[in-house]
Amino acid sequence: MFTAFLIKYAEIGIKGKNRYLFEDALVQQMKYALKKCEGEFSIHKTQGRIFIEAQTEFDFDEVVGKLKTVFGIAGICPVIAVEDEGFDKLKETVVQYIADVYPGCTKTFKVHARRTRKNYPKDSMTINMEMGDAILKAYPEMKVDVHEPQIMFNIEVRERKIYIYSEIIPGPGGMPVGTGGKAMLLLSGGIDSPVAGYMIAKRGVKIDAVYFHAPPYTSERAKQKVVDLARLVSRYTGPIYLHVINFTDIQMYIYEKCPHEELTIIMRRYMMRIAEHIAKENECLGLITGESIGQVASQTMNSLIATNEVCELPVYRPLIGFDKQEIVEVSEKIGTYETSILPYEDCCTIFVAKHPVTKPNVNVIRRHEENLAEKIDELVETALKTDELIIVSE
């Protein structure tokens, strides 16, 4: 019965004179999402509202599911859109709407009219009263509650049509992807980094990603797992440019030349250097990691200082204050958890020391990195040349 959707946004509404830029970006993201659905749709903006109108038959659940992945949408309202054929006809339409959507309903309700077409013969207050009276006559078992109604019947009288709706399906919120610049995600096969990418993308940031592969210590299945995770995240972010870097020779050289308790920190520092190089080449404005304070030895405050020291670009860590269960809950919500826990190890876990340092001294780390001077620049250059670009999309 629904022929259209009213899309509500939240933060975009406070963007002042620049609001239209964010609205346009949101419209483009919705068009991209709806391309994957059967049916044809038109989208138009009008006076702080965005409407999607179906031009053909469509699968309701499929469309709602796709819209739930579009950052910037606060609410999805299924509506019926009718021509203005007089108020008596509108009352009949609303009464039939209740019969179709709420058969046998005995809940409390309120009518909330919004009249943007000022030449409509009834003002908003009159519409509220007369429509409420019509509903009570048709359904005497229902009752009015203007303070905390169980159902809110919204009627929007606009230039083109009159829209009727009562349900608001929550959207993901946030800001439209692309309005916040672009950043490079260090994507592993774990639980945390896909969640970090999702959370930064929710703030409007376009995501590229880099994965450090270490064959033969990590298998092709481990690589495919990361590609699969990128594909799951891309449902929300749009296509992800995934850079796969062969990190084996660098890891083995560090393993050979540096104290084993510092392996993770030094490897991490070289990952950040390489990720930043790729980020700058691709006009990214920062790096993104899934680090959380104290979760593992490489994520203590001291370790994060040692990692940050090699970076010029800012490093965004959206999970920094999360505990593991909170991260797991987000991963379950976005559908990455089951893939993340598949038993294919990434290159970090393979080379973890038995007793890693938890309070590394940056000066000591730098001194031990001097042991790598003979070959490390050449190995980094070679690793960058192995960059395999995979464009991942849903």
Secondary structure, 3 states (H helix, E strand, C coil): CCCEEEEECCHHHHCHHHHHHHHHHHHHHHHHHHCCCCCCEEEEEECCEEEEEECCCCCHHHHHHHHCCCCCCCEEEEEEEECCCCHHHHHHHHHHHHHHHCCCCCCEEEEEEEECCCCCCCCHHHHHHHHHHHHHHHCCCCEECCCCCCEEEEEEECCCCEEEECCCEECCCCECCCCCCEEEEECCCCCHHHHHHHHHHCECCEEEEEEEECCCCCCHHHHHHHHHHHHHHHHHHCCEEEEEEECHHHHHHHHHHCCHHHHHHHHHHHHHHHHHHHHHHCCCCCEECCCCCCCCHHHCHHHHHHHHCCCCCCEECCCCCCCHHHHHHHHHHHCCHHHHCCCCCCHHHHCCCCCCCCCCCHHHHHHHHHHHCCCHHHHHHHHHHCCEEEEECC
